[in-house]
């Protein structure tokens, strides 16, 4: 942990970045997402990710880093991987409840 950082600071940032990756992938596939919606592979805020989970999110990061070049791969990943595909019910962290959303 960096000096002078609050306890747990590093662990709070990493899951947030992973939330963003899943949301970015959904948005790049035409889904309207909100920052407080949680579904699929998005880990809990205090989660410690395994090497496999880190590799999973690194793969998404590589695709979303250049969406124009990776467009076909982005579409395929979103369509084929249930861990990232938007579900009919999304946990809304803002309201602390699950809500139904419209999914094409």
N, C-alpha and C positions, 0 to 999 in steps of 0.2 A: 504494500500500500504506500502511495506517495506520502512524504512527510507533510504534516499539518493538514491532512485530509480527514474529514469526519469518518468515524468507524462505519464500515459497510458501504462507503461511497463508491468504490470500484464495482461492487456487486450490484449496486443500484443502476449503474450506467449500462452494463452489458445487456441485461434483459430488455431494457428500453430500446437499444439498438436493434435487437432481434425483433421486437414488436414492429419497428419501423420497416424492417426488411419484408416481413410478411404483408404488411399494409401496402408497401410500395409495389410488391408483386401483384397484389390484387388490383391496385389502382392502374397499373400498367396494362392490366387485362380488362379495363373498362368498368370496374366496380367502384361505386361511390362508398368510401369508407370514412369512418370518423376516428379521431385519435383515441377515443375511449372504448372502442369496440375490440373485444378479445375473442379469438376463435382459433381452432386448430393448434398449430405448433408453437404458439406464443407461450413462453414459459412464465410461471409466477414471478413476481418482482424479486423475490429473495432466492431464486433458483441458482444453483451451481450447475453449470452445463457440462455434460460429458464430452469427451473427445468426439464422439459420433455426432452429438448435437451441434458442436462447434463446426464440424465439417459440413453438416447440413446447411447451417446458416452462412458459412463461407461460400458455398455453392450458389446460394440465392444472391449473395452480395456480388459475386462475379457477374451474374446475369444482369442484375439491375444497375450495375456500374455503367454499362453502355447499352441501354435498351434498344437503340437503333440497330446496332450490330447484332444483338442477341434476340431480336424480336420473335423469331420463330421458336427459339428455345424457351423464351419466357412464356409464350402461349402454351406450348406443350407441357412445361413443368406445372403450370397452374391448372391445366385441364386434367393432368394425370396424377397429381400428388394430392391426396386428400388432406395432408397435413397443412397445406397452404390455401386450398380452395375455400372460398367463402361459404359458410354453412347457412342454413335457413334460420338458425337461432344463434345469436351472438350475445355474449355476456357484455353488458354495458357497464363498465367500471364506474362511470359517472353516477349512474343510478343504482349500482350494486344489485343488478338483476339481469336475468336473461330476457332478451326480447327477440321477437320474430322480425326478420328483415326480408326484403324482396330480393330474390336471387334469380337471375336469368337462367 
